[in-house]
Amino acid sequence: MRNALNDAQGFSNATKQYPQTLQKHYHSFWKKDISVDIVTLNQDLTSYDLVMAPMLYMMSNETISKLENYVANGGTLVSSYISGLVNETDLAHLSGWPTSLKRIFGMGVKETDTLYPKDRNVLAYNGKQYEIKDYCTILEAKEAEVLGTYMEDFYQGNPAVVKNSYGKGKAYFIGARTEQAFLDDLYGDIQKEMNLQVENEIVHEDGVSVQRRESDEHCYLFVMNFTEQKQSITVKEPLYDLLTEEIKQEHIELLPYEVMVLKKEK
C-alpha cells in the first residue's frame, strides 16, 4: 500500500508523509499510556474496540467488507483523507468512492485538494479552531453527523470531520490534515466516550511513557524516559523493579533515556 501511495501522482510527494501521519495518530494514545497494536488488514479486528486507519489509500473489496463488518458489529473506526481511492491493483474504483465506504461513514468524497506549501485553512471543532495544511477533502455529509467544519476559502461552512452510526458501531472520517492538537482533542473525546482509560499507577510528565503488558498473574509496566533530561515520576503503590530487584515507590528520578520494568500482582 505504501509503495502505491508513494507512486500516486495526484498528491504532493513532499507532503504525503504516510509514516509521520500514523505516528501523529498514535501519539494521541502514547501520551496517555494507552497501548496500541500495529496490525495488518489480514488480521482479525473483532477483538479491538477501536481501529485507526488514516490515509488507507489502497482498499480491496475484501478490505472494505472487513471494515464494514467490523463497524456493523460494534467496532469504532477512524479514517481520513486519501483513503479508499484505489483497489488492490492500484486502479481507481469504477464507481468512484466505494458505495460500502459511503454507508460506513454516512458521507461521500467529492474531491481532495492538495494545498500549496504556504496555504492554510482553519477547522472548527467543539468551540475551538485548529490549523489545516497540505490536504482538504470536500465531503458530502448524508447520514453522518458533522463534527467539524472548514472556516475559510470556498470550503467555508462545509463538513471537515464527520461521525456516523452504522449498525452497532461508529465511524469517524477526518477530511483534512490538521495540527496535533486537533487529533489529541478528537481522540480524547473518543477515549472518554469509549472509556479507553488505563489504571494510572505512575504519574509522569510528557516525554515519559508507561506501557503495560499482562500475564494471568502479573502486570508489567515498562517505564521509559524518551528525553535527554532527568524526569521525576511518582509511583502510587509499591512496585517490584525487575532490573534492580528492589521495591520502588513514591518519587523516583529517571535518568535520560532510562528504562524501568516494574511488576505487580493482579
N, C-alpha and C positions, 0 to 999 in steps of 0.2 A: 504494500500500500504506500509506504513512504517513497519508494522509487517512482511510483506512478505520480504521486503528488509533486515530487521534485521535477518531473518532466512536464508537468502541466504548464501550458503557456498562457493561460488566462489570468494568472496571478503573478505578482511581482516575485521574482526569485529571491530578492533581498528580504522580503517580509513574510514569507510563508512560515518559517520558524516553527515547524511542527513539534520538534522535541521540546523547545522552550515553552510552547503553549501547554503541552502536557504537564510540564513542571509547574507552571503557574496555577493550573487547576489543582494539582496535587498539594501545592504549598498551603492552600486554604485548610487542608486537613492535617498536614505535617505540623503546622504551628500549634495545633490544638491536640497533638499526640493521638490523633485518630488513625488507626492502622489502615493502610490501603494496599490491596493486592494488585499486581500487574498481571492481567490475564490476556489470552488470545481469544479471538472470536470462535475458536474451535472448542473452548472450554464451556462447561455448564455454568450458566449465570443464575440459576434458580436459588442458590444459597445466599445471594447478595441482595441486600436491601436497596442499594444504590449502585448504579453503573454510570461512570462518566466516559463519554465518547466524543470529545471535541475534535473537530476537523477530520471526521471519519470520511474522507474523500471517496474512497472506493468501497462500495457495498454491493455484494451479490444479492440476488433474490433470497437465497438461503439465510444470509446475514440479516436482511430486513425482516424476514419471517421470524427469525430467532428473537430479535429485539421486540417485535410486535407481541409475540407470545409472552416474553418476559414482562412487559408493561401490563398487558391484559390480565396477567395472573398475579398482579400486586406489586411489581417492581417499580422503582423510580429511575428514570433515565434522563441524563443531561447530555445534550449535543449542542452543536454550534454551526456557525458559518462554515462553508466549504465542506459540507457533509452530504453524502448520498448523491454525488454528481455523476459518478460513472459506475459501471458494473465490474465484475471480477476480471474482465479482459480490457479494462481501461476504455470502454466505449460508453458514450452517453446513453442514458436510459431513453428509449424511443418515445416514451410518453412524457418526457420532462421529469420533474421531480417525482419520484415514485408515489403512486396512489397510497400504498401502505404507510409511507412516511407521513403523508398528509393526514391520514387517520390517526396515527400515533400522536403527532404533535398538534393536531387540530388547526393546521395552517398550511399555506403553500409558500414556496420560494419563487419570487418573480425574477430576481437578479441579484448578483453580488458584485458590488463595485470595489475595485482596487483603488485606494486613495493615493494621491501623490504624497511624497515624504513629509511635506510641510502641512498637509491637510489635517484638520481636526474636526470632530463633531462632539456633541455632548449627549449623554444618556441620562434621562431622569428616571429614578427608581426609588420608591419609598421615601419621597421627600428630599432625596439627595441628588447631586449631579456628579457625573463621572466622565472623564475624558475618553474619547473614542479615537482610534487611529487605525491605519492600514486597511481595514475591511468594514464595509457596511452592506448588510443584506436587506433587501426590500422584502418584507414579509406581508403576506395576506392572511390576517387572522380570521379564522372561521369559527370553529367551536372553542378555540383556545382563549384563555383569559390573558389580557395584555398586562404584563407586569412593569414594563419599561418602554419608554418612547424616545425617539430622536428629538432633539431640541433645535437643531439648526439646519440650514440649507433646504433643498427641496424634500429632504426626508422628514422635515419638521412635522411632529404630530403622528408620524407613522410608528407602528409597533417595532420595537428593537429586541424585546425579550418577552417570551410568552410561556404560559404554563397550561397544560391540557390534562384533564382527567380522561383516562382511556381504560375501559374495563375496570379492574380493581386497582390499577396503578396510576402513575402520573408521569408526564414527560415535559421537560423544560427545553426550550431552544433559545440560545443566545445568538442574536443575529450580527453582532459587531464585536470587534476586538477592543476590549476595554482595559483600563488600568487595573492593577491587582486589587485595589480597594473594593471595586465592584464585585469581583469574584469572592473576596472574603465575606462581603456582606450577603451576597446571594446564598453562598454555601452555608453561611452562618444561620440564615433563616431556614434553609433546608434541614440542617443538622438539628435545629430546635424542633421543627415540625415532626421529624422522624425520630427524635430522641436519640440521636447518634452521639451520645456523650460517653466519656470514659471515666472510670474511677480515678480521681486525682490524688495519688499518694505522694506525689512530688510536685512542689511549687517551684517554678523557674521562669526566667525571662526569655525573650526572643533569642534565638541562636543556640538554645539547648533543646534537644529532642529526647523524649521518653517514649520508647516503643515497647509494646507489650507482646509477649508470647506466652502461651499457657500449655501446661500438660494437665493430666487428670488431677494431679495433687498440688501442683505449684504454679505460681505466676512469676514470670521472669521479666524484669524491667531493664531495658538497655538504655542507659543514660549517656548521652553523647553531647559533648561541647563542640560545636562546629565553628567556634570563633577563635580569634587569636588573643583573646583576653581571658583572664580568670572570671569564672561565673559562680555566683553563690546560689545554691539551691536549698530548699527546706524539705526534709523528709518527715512526713506527718506521723509515721509509725515506724518502729524498729524493723529494719530490713537487713537480710544477710548478704554481705558482699562476697560473691563467688571468687573474685580475684584476690582479695586480701584476707579472706576468711574471717572478717570482722563484722560486728553488728554496727550498722550505720543508722543514725537518727539525728533529728533536729537539723542544725545548719551545717552544710558541707560546702567546701570551696573546690570547684573543678578547675584544674589547670587547662591551659589552651589545648584543645583537641583531645582532652582526656575522655576516656570511656569507662563507665562502671556497669557491672552486671549485678543487679540486686534480685534477691529471691524472697518470696513469702509464700506461706501456705494458703491455699484457697479456702 
